[in-house]
């Protein structure tokens, strides 16, 4: 009985190893390859007393970034505010683009 269990486990182990040793990338590939995308994220802190000035500067930056998205230089962008009470507050901007040379996609 014990040898039967050991043989059964051996066969099961061999089948499992055979499946794992095969081409594991087949589940990750699709018929069409997606283009490579790059993301740049910058983070910084703004003193609470200067948040009004910061919000005004964002409006100017957003116009320029929206134009870059319309031209195809950027794929997208976003702004984030991070608040971790009681003392930490920060901001972040994310830029997403498809090419490093700045040319439209």
C-alpha positions as CSV (number, residue, x, y, z in Angstrom):
1,X,0.0,0.0,0.0
2,X,2.8,2.4,0.9
3,X,4.7,1.8,-2.4
4,X,1.4,2.5,-4.3
5,X,1.1,5.8,-2.6
6,X,4.7,6.7,-3.3
7,X,4.3,5.7,-6.9
8,X,1.1,7.8,-7.2
9,X,2.9,10.8,-5.6
10,X,5.8,10.3,-7.9
11,X,3.6,10.3,-11.0
12,X,1.7,13.3,-9.8
13,X,5.0,15.1,-9.1
14,X,6.4,14.3,-12.5
15,X,3.2,15.5,-14.2
16,X,3.3,18.7,-12.2
17,X,7.0,19.3,-13.1
18,X,6.3,18.6,-16.7
19,X,3.6,21.2,-16.8
20,X,5.7,23.7,-15.1
21,X,8.8,23.0,-17.2
22,X,6.8,23.6,-20.4
23,X,6.4,27.1,-22.0
24,X,5.0,29.2,-19.2
25,X,4.7,32.3,-21.3
26,X,1.8,31.0,-23.4
27,X,-0.7,32.4,-20.8
28,X,0.9,35.8,-21.0
29,X,1.0,36.3,-24.7
30,X,-1.8,37.6,-26.8
31,X,-2.0,37.7,-30.6
32,X,-1.1,41.3,-30.7
33,X,1.7,42.9,-28.7
34,X,0.9,46.0,-26.8
35,X,3.2,49.0,-27.3
36,X,5.7,49.8,-24.5
37,X,4.6,52.6,-22.2
38,X,6.7,54.7,-19.9
39,X,5.6,56.4,-16.7
40,X,7.4,59.3,-14.9
41,X,6.2,60.1,-11.4
42,X,7.5,63.1,-9.4
43,X,6.6,63.8,-5.8
44,X,7.1,66.9,-3.7
45,X,5.8,68.8,-0.7
46,X,4.1,72.2,-0.7
47,X,3.7,74.1,2.5
48,X,0.0,74.6,3.4
49,X,0.4,78.4,3.3
50,X,1.4,78.1,-0.4
51,X,-1.4,75.7,-1.6
52,X,-3.2,78.6,-3.4
53,X,-0.2,79.4,-5.5
54,X,0.4,75.8,-6.1
55,X,-3.2,75.3,-7.4
56,X,-2.7,78.3,-9.8
57,X,0.5,76.8,-11.2
58,X,-1.3,73.5,-11.8
59,X,-3.8,75.2,-14.1
60,X,-1.0,76.6,-16.3
61,X,0.8,73.2,-16.3
62,X,-2.4,71.4,-17.1
63,X,-2.9,73.5,-20.3
64,X,0.6,72.6,-21.5
65,X,0.2,68.9,-20.7
66,X,-3.3,68.8,-22.4
67,X,-1.7,70.2,-25.5
68,X,1.0,67.6,-25.4
69,X,-1.6,64.9,-25.1
70,X,-3.5,66.3,-28.1
71,X,-0.3,66.4,-30.1
72,X,0.5,62.8,-29.2
73,X,3.7,63.5,-27.3
74,X,2.1,62.3,-24.1
75,X,-0.4,59.5,-23.7
76,X,-1.8,60.9,-20.4
77,X,-1.0,62.7,-17.2
78,X,-2.4,63.0,-13.7
79,X,-2.0,64.9,-10.4
80,X,-2.3,63.4,-6.9
81,X,-2.4,64.8,-3.4
82,X,-1.2,62.5,-0.6
83,X,-2.2,63.3,2.9
84,X,-0.8,61.3,5.9
85,X,-1.9,63.1,9.1
86,X,-0.7,64.7,11.2
87,X,2.4,66.1,9.5
88,X,2.9,64.6,6.1
89,X,1.2,66.0,3.0
90,X,2.6,65.7,-0.5
91,X,1.7,66.0,-4.1
92,X,2.6,64.0,-7.2
93,X,2.4,64.3,-10.9
94,X,2.4,61.3,-13.3
95,X,3.3,61.6,-17.0
96,X,2.6,58.6,-19.3
97,X,4.2,58.4,-22.8
98,X,5.0,55.8,-25.4
99,X,8.4,56.9,-26.8
100,X,11.5,58.3,-25.1
101,X,12.5,60.5,-28.1
102,X,9.5,62.9,-27.7
103,X,8.0,62.1,-31.1
104,X,4.3,61.5,-31.4
105,X,3.2,57.8,-31.4
